[in-house]
Amino acid sequence: MQNVISFRGMEGSVGILAAQELKAALGICCGLGNKEIARELDCSPATIKKSIERVFYKLGISSRSAVPTELFYRGIARKLSMFMCVALVGQAAIDEEHLLRVRRSGNTGERKVEVRVATRRAECSLAAA
């Protein structure tokens, strides 16, 4: 049985990331800075900084902006795509049918995840490879 962590309406499963690391990563996904995450989790900003460094290492990424995409792509967090899209385009309606598709490209076997967002004014796409 997997442990599920909730943070500001988002959920994530403990596995590759430890509980504290997952909470810090979900805080990043919510657009919080290190001090804000530390305040919510009742720990020091230095602890959060170390947790985020471990998240980067374990996920093989080097920037905060890659955290939401990587958590979604690996299936670590749920309802994450909705936050990413709303954060990018404001009031958004998500094409969930398209969201659930995972495509394999060519002979490389590389997985590609696409998120399509439609707003009242325009449509934008978000892709993670």
Buried (B, 14 or more C-beta within 10 A) or exposed (E): EEEEBEBEEBBBBBEEBBEBBBBBBBBBBBEBEBEBBBEBBEBEBEBBBBBBEBBBEBBEBEEBEBBBBBBBBBEBBBEBBBBBBBEEBEEBEBBEEEBEEEEEEEEEEEEEBBBBBBBEEEEEEBEBE
